[in-house]
Amino acid sequence: MGTVSEYFGSLVFDDRVMKANLSAKVYKSLKKTIDEGAKLDISVANAVATAMKDWAIANGATHYTHWFQPLTGITAEKHDSFITPSPDGGVIMEFSGKELIKGEPDASSFPSGGLRATFEARGYTAWDPTSYAFIKGKTLCIPTAFCSYGGEALDKKTTLLRSMEALNKQAIRILRLFGNDNVKCVRTSVGPEQEYFLVDKAIYEKRRDLIFTGRTLFGAKPPKGQEMDDHYFGVIKPRVEAYMQELNEELWKLGILAKTEHNEVAPAQHELAPIYTTTNIATDHNQITMEIMQKVAAKHGLVCLLHEKPFAGVNGSGKHNNWSISTDAGVNLLSPGETPYENAQFLLFLCAVIKAVDDYQDLLRISVATAGNDHRLGANEAPPAVVSIFLGDELNAVLEAIETDTPYMGIEKTKMKLGVDVLPEFNRDTTDRNRTSPFAFTGNKFEFRMLGSSNSIACANIMLNSAVAESLKIYADRLEKADDFETALHEMIRKTIKDHKRIIFNGNGYDDAWIKEATEERGLLNYRTTPDCMPHLLDKKNVDMLTSQKVFSEAELKSRCDIMLDNYCKQVKIEADTMVQMARTEIAPAVEAYVMELSKAAGYKKKLDESISCNYEKELVRKLSVLIESISSKAYELEQALMSLSSAEDVISESYAIRDNVLVKMSELRDFCDEAEVLTAKKYWPFPTYDDLLFGVR
């Protein structure tokens, strides 16, 4: 295969390939479209299509697809071959600029949230030239946006690109005020850390809950979990190491900058982190990464679990969204420099983020809301559902000095002395890292830690980009009218700190006292579940901001609210149905069979010797018999709770009923089944246990 540098990006129609295969004129025009958003000429599209086709065929491709991201949360593709019949009965390989620019998949079976009727099937995909095409298998994949016949966005890419453009527009206004006339565009960049579990495929296939829902709906806690902290950063097992090696190779071929890999906290849990790249490309790459992770796992006899909480009692999996803002010249606008107190431009962009997170904390919470993530947020391995910002000691001191108009004394860098002469001395960072904060400043970026592992990162970045764009717009509107820019700037920064300091918290986000302080004293929001937060997407302030920034239309927002709540309801109903079936057809019969064996054993002992009490068998039969009755009863109650959902007036009412009734019944049924598991002989238990799943990959 050669060295990494030789095969990296070998399956990507990237800048190197374009420069080598396009004329100078076409290449220059395409780059102007990519870098500056200039309109794409059809003659350029035709030339690009021909070069792309020739390159793809030379690399083994026979088909092409417009690869898009509908509102299902996963990707979609329809494959067409390059072949066209020729007069002599053979075929020629063709691909036109028209086919490159526009596709027409059937839109009727994708979620639309009422944006179109089912019989209105036409939809369009439109090439995103800013994200490179790539080859997957024998198919050329062309990243595209997806919209309805009426032009409404039916995907996540379109609104993400709109949010990036909104932030770009407002950020440039701010930079012009600081005298920077050379910047052509401002982009956000993202590096999403991806957590996941690996389990043995043979064991996975014996669990209907994992197959149907991606998580275990039953399972008693094993004797050992993550208590010893011995898995975190531990030696990677050979089988997992082989998986990671092949995963890296496949991702590198696709130009995905996979950088860091390690064991995570929970047994069988791991993490992959890439190098940062432009947000829409990072979003595409993360979707590809999740797909490749699962494909490679299958080749190694493994299954990659991306559910946010596949196992109770151990950490779930998140996706940390590391977000920053940079100019086309590579200047990071969130880099404080050596003297952040004197860096007014940095402070203004920092304040824009602080204001955005405080004003739109509900939108950030909504952006990560799923049935799976509800199990994770607020647990002791993830941030709480309350949104707050961690800034660290140095920036806190800077902001306090500005707010109070007192001199900033600075923070002295401390030399770390480790007590061993051979070890080098180094400066300690001026701030620690807070792993309990939902939104933490980590040097020159913010780490948004609330995303679930299966989430598309598009949703969080759409809301983050839009909210920051709104803050920058408010600042630009005021500063452009100011008579004295310096005075107005200082006052704006000072006022932002004073008005929004409630969102800044540097302590332990896991502490119950913080949740009480946040909600009762600071007035921060605490939306624990998806039904709690999702309807607030349509609050007037949110609709006004997102429509004024031209990221969503009001109809598109209503559709998203319906789709997300509908997905929530469907997911939980699938879980509940699976629980009822497993309890009735697997767990109860298994426990019943064990009870029969115990009863027979007791009878046999009595025949041998009437004086034997058989207390062990009698007590266990009594306990298990009570549990069987309870399991049967709770399965019936859960079934009735599910049937009652049909009377819900709308999807919001249905989600509330699920939150308040169905989930409660699911928990009650699980408790009895898990208790039965620890009392039932292992040979009778109908499917692999947590012991098998968490420690089965060796």
Beta strands, then each sheet from edge to edge (+ up, - down):
strand 1: 63-67
strand 2: 79-81
strand 3: 83-85
strand 4: 91-93
strand 5: 102-103
strand 6: 123-127
strand 7: 134-136
strand 8: 139-148
strand 9: 186-200
strand 10: 258-263
strand 11: 269-274
strand 12: 277-278
strand 13: 302-305
strand 14: 319-327
strand 15: 389-390
strand 16: 415-416
strand 17: 426-427
strand 18: 439-441
strand 19: 446-448
sheet 1: 2+ 1- 8- 6+ 5-
sheet 2: 2+ 1- 8- 7+
sheet 3: 3+ 4-
sheet 4: 10+ 11- 9+ 12-
sheet 5: 10+ 11- 9+ 13-
sheet 6: 10+ 11- 9+ 14- 19+ 18- 15-
sheet 7: 16+ 17-
end
